[in-house]
Amino acid sequence: MDYVNEPHQLREGIRQLERKLGILQDNQQACCSVSMAQCHALVEIGRAKSISLNELSKKLNIDNSTTSRAVNKLVTSNLVKRDIDPNDRRYVTIKLTENGKKVFLDIESDRNAYFKQVYESIPESKREQVIESLQILIDAITQNQSK
C-alpha cells in the first residue's frame, strides 16, 4: 500500500461519509422539520435532561454564539426553555418543553431505526470492527483538535 496516500485516502473516505450523511440533512423528515443544528441541540439537551449553554456548545463543538442562536430558535418554537438557577442567577440551564420531548423522542426513534438498517447492512463479521474503527477515528480526531 502507498503510505503517502493513506492520509489522503482517510480524508477522502471521511469526505464521502460526510456527504452521504449530509443527504440526511437535506431530508427535513430526518430531523422532524428542524434544522440540523437545532436537531443536534435537541438531542444533546434531551439526553442531558438539563444542560448549560457552555456545556451544550462543548458537546456540539461549536461556539457559544452559534449555540445561542440555535437555542433561541428552539425557545421561539416552544421546544426548549431556559431556567435560571435560583442559587446563581448568571447560570442558565436549558431543558426540553413537553413539545420538545416529543420531537426529541421522534428524532431518536427515527435515527435509531435508520442506523439499525445501516448496521444490519454491514456484514455480520465486520460489525464489531466497524464500531471499533469509528471509536479509534473519533479518538484520533479529538486528540488532534487542539493542535
URTA-V702591 format. One record per residue. RES is the residue in three letters. PHI is phi in whole degrees, -180 to 180 (NA if undefined). PSI is psi as a letter, one per 40 degrees, with the letter a starting at -180 (NA if undefined). Layout:
# URTA-V702591
res=<RES;RES>
phi=<PHI;PHI>
psi=<PSI;PSI>
This chain:
# URTA-V702591
res=<MET;ASP;TYR;VAL;ASN;GLU;PRO;HIS;GLN;LEU;ARG;GLU;GLY;ILE;ARG;GLN;LEU;GLU;ARG;LYS;LEU;GLY;ILE;LEU;GLN;ASP;ASN;GLN;GLN;ALA;CYS;CYS;SER;VAL;SER;MET;ALA;GLN;CYS;HIS;ALA;LEU;VAL;GLU;ILE;GLY;ARG;ALA;LYS;SER;ILE;SER;LEU;ASN;GLU;LEU;SER;LYS;LYS;LEU;ASN;ILE;ASP;ASN;SER;THR;THR;SER;ARG;ALA;VAL;ASN;LYS;LEU;VAL;THR;SER;ASN;LEU;VAL;LYS;ARG;ASP;ILE;ASP;PRO;ASN;ASP;ARG;ARG;TYR;VAL;THR;ILE;LYS;LEU;THR;GLU;ASN;GLY;LYS;LYS;VAL;PHE;LEU;ASP;ILE;GLU;SER;ASP;ARG;ASN;ALA;TYR;PHE;LYS;GLN;VAL;TYR;GLU;SER;ILE;PRO;GLU;SER;LYS;ARG;GLU;GLN;VAL;ILE;GLU;SER;LEU;GLN;ILE;LEU;ILE;ASP;ALA;ILE;THR;GLN;ASN;GLN;SER;LYS>
phi=<NA;-83;-65;-65;-89;-61;-61;-66;-64;-62;-59;-65;-63;-68;-60;-65;-63;-59;-66;-63;-71;-63;-59;-63;-67;-72;-93;-60;-64;-64;-135;53;64;-119;-65;-64;-62;-67;-60;-62;-64;-58;-63;-65;-64;-63;-70;-82;74;-153;-152;-85;-61;-62;-63;-64;-59;-64;-63;-84;61;-134;-71;-60;-68;-67;-63;-61;-63;-63;-65;-57;-66;-69;-65;-60;-84;59;-104;-135;-133;-102;-121;-86;-65;-65;-88;-145;-65;-80;-96;-115;-107;-116;-135;-77;-82;-61;-61;-62;-62;-65;-64;-57;-65;-63;-62;-60;-63;-62;-67;-62;-65;-62;-74;-66;-63;-61;-57;-71;-83;-82;-52;-53;-71;-109;-58;-63;-63;-62;-62;-63;-65;-60;-66;-61;-65;-60;-62;-65;-65;-59;-62;-98;-68;-84;-92>
psi=<i;h;d;d;e;d;d;d;d;d;d;d;d;d;d;d;d;d;d;d;d;d;d;d;d;d;g;d;d;d;f;f;f;i;i;d;d;d;d;d;d;d;d;d;d;d;d;d;d;h;i;i;d;d;d;d;d;d;d;e;f;i;i;d;d;d;d;d;d;d;d;d;d;d;d;d;e;f;d;i;i;h;h;h;h;d;d;g;e;e;h;h;i;h;i;i;i;d;d;d;d;d;d;d;d;d;d;d;d;d;d;d;d;d;e;d;d;d;d;e;e;h;h;d;e;e;d;d;d;d;d;d;d;d;d;d;d;d;d;d;d;d;d;e;d;e;NA>
